[in-house]
Amino acid sequence: MTPRVNYNPVAIYDSLSLQNHRLSYSYGDIAPIPVLKDNILPFQFPVTVGGSVTVFKVVKLDDGTETDILSNINASGLQVIAFENYSLVVYNATAALSASLGIGRYYFYFTVSAVTYYSEVFAWRDSVDDLIKIEAWHGDNINYEGGLIRYRAPYKSTIYIQSDVGQPTYPYEEEVQKRDGRNFPIQQISYKLHKFIMLTPEYLVDFMRLIRIHHFVEITYKGQTHKVDEFIMNDPSWQGNGNIASLTIEFKTDSVIVENSRGLEDLTYAQVTVLTSCPTAIEGRYTDHAAAGTGGVVADEYFAITSQSGIVIQLDATQSFYNDTEASAQLTEDSCYAVVVGNQYALPKNAVRKLNPTLTYNTDVDATAGGIAVDGIYYTGFSHERAVPYGTAVIRLT
């Protein structure tokens, strides 16, 4: 049997005996993950043999009733991707299963080339609106021994937690210089740290530890979606027999405020105009900023830099930011902004990015199919063919 190390919200094993409630120290206690009825959470699982999934069934834990959902799950995004030494069973969960099964505790099993794999127990329920929803995805694959998590749209690692977000803390950090017996702040940082506490089995602790390393994390609770800058998980505190842990989760969002000290001559204010609209067209293609200026592009107009994959540039942008987090503190959803020199994404000066783009493309071919003309502007997906970071404005080159 493969050791119990889990990389999915719903763990998958090569033996039914590895389910959490079947372990000797669990004494039959069942701790199912809540899932919306008629759905299975997205998962990826490496198998050492190739071939297609020939069996996929859901088993009701209470009475052992089995339901064949192979055609349903194939229609909802199940696929097998072959790699050099293994294959990856991927379920994207693009739609409900339409299996018409009732609420209750279930697990599923599937067969690839006569080898069967079993999921952990989950609980179908009528609604998940009162739960904490965590979604995590990455700009690249996440590799581990014997497999990987392959991040391609629309796949997102998704989990529901029965808890409440509350009792935030408000950490304050500052760098101070002492002069003549007085403290002079060099930099001051204040932010809000949200928190929730959950009771969870070991296999879910395995998964929760991975959330921190993802590039993108969103937490939705009671209709509010938090875009997470930092996800912090404490060491688990094991309860009772050791089959359940108390886990404290804290997360930081775009509530960070940074103030850098500077000399102040007077108390009058100058209003800075922030350009939040997104470009609709470019003035032309140029090799660099200087060539664009020589060619007649003026400050705050847009051009495509041909030496850098057709990235759209806002020449001499009035306002620029280091990354999405800094920009989102001043801009609204779907706004565009220019990046500074030395930005987080290693983009050229004043390259244009969009906050949380709702429509992206990974290739010029996809953009063409989406109605983007040559020299038209679109925003890059997570795996762009020219390796341009997600959310960056580029033009269709051909």
N, C-alpha and C positions, 0 to 999 in steps of 0.2 A: 504493500500500500504506500502511496505517496504521502509524505509528511503533511500535517495540517497547517499549511501556510496559505492564507487566502488573499486574493487580490480583487475580489468582487464584493459588491454589496450583499448578494446572496451567494454564500460559499458553495462550491461544487467539489465533490469527492469522487474517487474511484471505488469507494466502498460505502455501502449504506451504514455500516457500523460506525463510521466517522461522524455521523450527524451528532450535533451537540448534545441532544437529550439522551443519546444512546451511550455516551461515555460513562464510565463507572462512577466518576465523582459528581455527575449531574443528577443521579438518582431519578431519572425520568422527567426532570423539570424541562419544560419546553419554553423557549424564549423566541417566538417567531418574529420575523421582521414584518411590519405592516405594509401592505401593498393594496392599491386600488383594485377592486374586484375586476376580474377579466383581463388583468395585465400581469406581465412578468417584467421585473426590472432588467435593464440592459446588463449583459454580461459578456465576458470573453474568457475562453478556457482553452489551454493548449492540450492537444491530444497527440500521442506519439505515432498514431497510425493515420493514414490518409483516407480519403473517401468522403461520401456524403452522410448526412444524418438520416438514418433509415427508420428510426423510432423516436418519437417524442411524446411522452405521456405525462399527464398531471395525476397525482395520487392524492385522494382525500385522506388525511392522516387518521381521522377518527374511525373510519370503517374500511379503509383500503380500496375504495372504489377508484378504478383507473379510467381516465378519459383520454382518447387519442386526439392530440391537437397538432399533429405534424403539419397538416395543410394550413391550419390557422397561423402557426408560428412562422412558417415559410413566407406567408403573405405579409407578416409583420416585421420582416427584416432579418431572418435567420440566414447565415451563410457560413461556409467553411473556406478559409483562406490557407493555401499551402505555402509553407516556408521550407527551407532546406532540410531541416531535421525534424520538423513537426508540422502539424496543421493547427490552425486557430479557429475554434468555433465562436462565431460572433453573433450576438443578437442585439440589434439596434433599437428594438421596441418602438417602431415607427407608428404603430396603431394598436388598438385593443384587439384581443384575440377573437372576440365574437364566439366564445365557447359556451356562453350561457350557463356557467356554473355558479353556485351560490357562495355566500360568504362562508368562511371557515378556514381551517388550517390545512395546508397542502404542501407538497413538494413535487418536483418534477424529475424525470430521468430521461436521458436520451442515449442512443446507441450509434456509434460510428465504427464501422468495420468490425462488428460483433463484440465490441467493447462498450460496456454500459457505465454511465456516470450519473451521479445522484446529487441533487441540490439540497441545501439546508431547508428547513421548514420556514414557510412564510404564511401570513394570515391575510386572506382577502377580506376587505371591508368595504362598506358602501361608499365611504368618503375618506379622503386624506386631507381635507381642508384645514383640520385642526392640528395637523402635524407639522414639524419642521422638515422642509425639503432641502436637501443639499445636492447640488450638481457641481461636478468637477470635470474639467477637460484640459487638454494640454496642446501646446503648439508643435509637439513632436511625439514620437512613440516613447513609452516608458518601459524600459527593458528590465527583466529580472532573470534569474537562472532558470533556463528551460522554457522561456516564453516571453511575452511582451503584452502590453496594453496598446493596441493600435488605434490611435486617435485620428479618425477621418469622419467628417460630418456625415450623418447627424449624431454620431455616437457621443454620449456623455455618461460618465459614471454617476448614478443617481441613487439616492437613499432617502427614506422617510424615517424620522425619529420622533418618538412619543415623548415630548418634553416641552418646556416653555422657555423662550428667550426672555431674560430679565435680569435684574440686579446688576446693571453694568457698573464698571469702574471707570475712572477718568484719570489715567496716568499723566504725569507731567514731567517733562525732561527739560533740562536747560544746561547749557555750557556757560560758565561764568568766569569772568576775569576779575581778579581783585586788584584794585588800585586805590591807594590812599585810604585803606580801611573800608572801602565801599565795594559792593558787588555790582559789576556791570555785565548784564546778560549779553553773550555773543550770539547765541541761538536759543530760542524757546520753542518747545514742541508740546502740543496738547492734543489728546485724542480720546475717543470714546471706545471702550473695550466691552463688547457684548459678551454674554455668557449664557450657557445652558448646561445642565447636568443630566446625564443619561445612565441608565442601567443597561448593560450590554454583555453578550457572551464574547468569548475569545475571538471567534472568527470575524466578528464585526470590528473589534479593536484592531485586528490585522488590517482591515480595509481603511478604517478611520485614520490610521497613521500615515496613509499615502496621500491624503487630501492636501496636506501642507505643501507637498512638492509639486503640485499642479500649478500651471501658469494661471488658470482661470477657475475661480470658485464663486458660486452664487448660493446664497442661503435665503429661502423664501419662508416667511412666517406670517400668517394671518394677513395675507394680501400684500405684504411689504417685501420687496426683494433687495437684499444687501449684496453689493459687489465687494467681495472680500479681498482685502490687501494682505492680510496675514491670518493664518489659521493656526491656533495653538491648542495642542492636546496635552493634558498632564499625564503622568504615569497612572495606569489603572490601579484602583484600590479594590482588591478582590474581596467579595463578600461570602459569608457562610462557608459552603463546601468548596468554593473556589471556581465555580462554573459561571458566575456572574460578577462583573466588575462595575464599580461606580467610576464614571469618566466625566471629568470637567472639561468642557470645550469653551475656549474664548476666541473671539475673532474681531479683527480690526477692519473697519470699512473706510470709506472716503471722508470720514469725519476729522482727519488729521489737519491740524492748523500749525504751520511753521512760520515763525517770525524771526528774521535775521536782523541784528542790530545795525544801525547806521547813524551817522551824524544827522541831526535835525536842526535846520536853520530857523524854521518858523512852523506855525501850525496851520497854514493854508493847505488845501487839498487840491490835487490835480486829478481830474477824472480820466482814467485810461479806457479807451474804447477797445473792447475785445471782439474780434471778428469771429462769429460763431457759425456763419453760413458756410455751406459746402460748395466747392467749385462745380460749375456746370460745364465749363469748357476751358481749354488751354489756349494760350496765345501762340503756341508753336512748340517745336522740339528743338532743344539746344543741348550742347555738350556739357555746359556748366553754367553757374550763376553769371559769370562775367559775359559769356556769349549771349545770354538772354538779355542782359542789360544793353549790350551793344546792339542787339536786334530789335530794341524798342519796347521790351517788357518793362513796365514801371512797378514801383513798390506796391505790394499786395495783390498784384496780378499773378496768374498761374502759368507755368510752363512745365513741360515734361523733360526730364534730364535723361538723355539717351545713353550716357555713360553709366547710368545706374538703373537699368532695367525698366526705364520708362516711368519712374516714380514722379508723381506730381509735386512740384515745388511752388511755394508762395514766396515770391521774391521779396526780400527785405520785409518780412512779416512784422506788422505793428506789435504783435504780442505772440510769444511762443512759450512752450512748456517742455518740461523734462520728460514726462510720461503721461499716460492716461489718468493716473491717480491725481496728479497735480492739476491737470486740465479740468477734471470733473469737479474739482472743488469750486471752480468758477463758471463752468459751462453746463448747459443742460444736456439731457440725453439726445443722441443723434447729432450733436454739434461736431464741427470739424475744427482742427487747430493745427498750427505748425510746430514742429519740434525744434529745440535748441541744439546747438553744437554739442556733441558729446552726450546725446540723449540715450536713454535706456535701450533703444532698439537698434543702435548703430546705424541709424539712417542719416542721409546727408542733411545739412543745415536747411531748416524750413520745409522739410518734407511734410506733406499733409497727411494727417490721420483722422479717423472718424471714431467717436466714442460709441461703442456697442452697435456697429452697423447691423441692420436687419437683413441686408442682402449682400452676399459676398460671392466671389467666383475664384476658383483655383487655377483656371487656365483662360487664355484668350478665346479658345474654342467655346468654353462654357459661357463666357461673356457675350460672344457673338450670338449664341443661342438665346441669350437673355435680352437681345435687342441692342447691345452696345456696338456702336459703329467704330471704324478705325479712328484712332485718336480720341475716342470717347473715354470718359472716366468711369472706373469702377473700383470697388474696394476688395482687398485680397482676403481669401479664406485662410484656414489654418495650415494648408499644405500647398502654397502657391508654387506654380511651376518655375518661377524665377527666384524662389526662396526669399520673397519679400515678406516681412513680418505681417501677421494678421492685422486687418483693419487699416492698412495703408492705401492711400489713393495711388493708382497707376492708370496708365492708358492702355487701350488695346493697340498693340504694336502692329499687327498684321490682320 
